[in-house]
Amino acid sequence: MSDQPAVVREGPLAEIVVDVAAIRHNVRVLRELVGVPLIAVVKADGYGHGMVEAARAARDGGAEWLATATVDEALTLRASGYAGPLLCWLMLPGVDLERPLLEGIDVTAYSVAGIDVTAYSVAELDAIAAAAEAVGRRARVQLKVDTGLSRGGAPRSTWADLFARARAGEREGSWKVTGLWSHFACSDEPDHPANDRQERAFLAAVALAADSGLEPGLLHLANSAAAVLRPSSRFGAVRCGIAVYGLDPAPGRTPDLGLVPAMTVRTRLALVKELAPGDGVSYGHRWVADRPTTVGLVPVGYGDGIPRHAFHPGGSAEVAVGGKRRPIRGSVCMDQVMVDLGGDTAAIGDEVVLFGSGPGVPTAQDWAEACGTINYEIVTRIGGRMTRTYVDSEADR
Ligand SMILES: *Cc1c(COP(=O)(O)O)cnc(C)c1O
């Protein structure tokens, strides 16, 4: 007999469970509310929910468009069989622009001729023109103007040149300009003066584009928060990400729309032990028991995307064990965290829900508040060694 113990796989360390019915539901709610086409944003692996599955659910819920940040993400969606309208907006220097132009599957409803790429500058338009010529195909180009975010997009001083180059390229047959768009800086603060300024700047860009002889088909400005809170910003379409996944785009300011968080993260207790007063917990003994208690070991850590800020001197995130909220105690380690069971008994193997939806379960928003961040970061960074599984709560009913 060998000394080697057999490798036993007892199933996943922890599971990210994504309810595709929640995504469908959220898209239906948003689409109904805004009354214009919805561009579902599925970048960064669908905000951690799985890009291809999230995209399918969003389409099933009525999203007319999908959008990603990078060209690679858009190509992955095409490779998954998605043939509908698709926008991407983050070109890296030297990115192969020929592939997105070629990855076109004509579908009758939209006669999509490829992936819509976004140009911020004349130099990018020049590169797209070269790619279009090389593949012998007209590109679909959307123009992004910077109206005050000071991130991607053409700065105002360059709009006239950008639009002139875009019009010339259209005449030469390099592309069709299919959209003009911009992005808000402060849409989660509806009263912030930047919102009005950006919307006025966007209207100025639209007017200048028209003066330049362009007829961009689709005008879009709003992300989730603006789509919900600022009807004047809806224009021809809205780009919704976080709300599609059921999280609040403007916590404390969004009316109750009945959005349902699609992601639940769960695992099991790996160990339960008793502590005496004075026992320090985890690295640095940053938490010391001041009374007898029980603690449980949760086998996930920052290696799995649990923010180390989930425990800090100012507070801690909570998990649900046996339907009760239990705070994290002591430093979050790479592979594990300890939670305070308050003297209650619990068994190894008892279910631990880190966050999700439903009664008694902490939300990603709760985690964001405990960690001093936003719900976007909580769901997008989670992963590591966890497995992702999909359920459909409407089909199971
Ligand atoms: C991520 C992103 C969105 C989606 O924003 P949400 O706040 O998640 O709705 C929209 N537009 C752009 C340009 C983005 O980068």
The ligand as a Tripos MOL2 file, in Angstrom:
@<TRIPOS>MOLECULE
LIG
   15    15     1     0     0
SMALL
NO_CHARGES

@<TRIPOS>ATOM
      1 C1        -19.2410   50.2270  -16.6910 C.3       1 LIG1
      2 C2        -19.8560   51.2290  -17.5910 C.ar      1 LIG1
      3 C3        -21.2520   51.3840  -17.6760 C.ar      1 LIG1
      4 C4        -22.2120   50.6920  -16.7440 C.3       1 LIG1
      5 O1        -22.2910   51.4420  -15.5540 O.3       1 LIG1
      6 P1        -23.2530   51.0080  -14.3580 P.3       1 LIG1
      7 O2        -23.0800   52.0930  -13.3730 O.co2     1 LIG1
      8 O3        -22.7720   49.6850  -13.8850 O.co2     1 LIG1
      9 O4        -24.6190   50.9380  -14.9240 O.co2     1 LIG1
     10 C5        -21.7580   52.2440  -18.6360 C.ar      1 LIG1
     11 N1        -20.9370   52.9130  -19.4560 N.ar      1 LIG1
     12 C6        -19.5940   52.8210  -19.3800 C.ar      1 LIG1
     13 C7        -18.7480   53.5970  -20.2950 C.3       1 LIG1
     14 C8        -19.0030   51.9870  -18.4500 C.ar      1 LIG1
     15 O5        -17.6750   51.9070  -18.3640 O.3       1 LIG1
@<TRIPOS>BOND
     1     1     2 1
     2     2     3 ar
     3     2    14 ar
     4     3     4 1
     5     3    10 ar
     6     4     5 1
     7     5     6 1
     8     6     7 2
     9     6     8 1
    10     6     9 1
    11    10    11 ar
    12    11    12 ar
    13    12    13 1
    14    12    14 ar
    15    14    15 1
@<TRIPOS>SUBSTRUCTURE
     1 LIG1         1 GROUP 0 **** ****
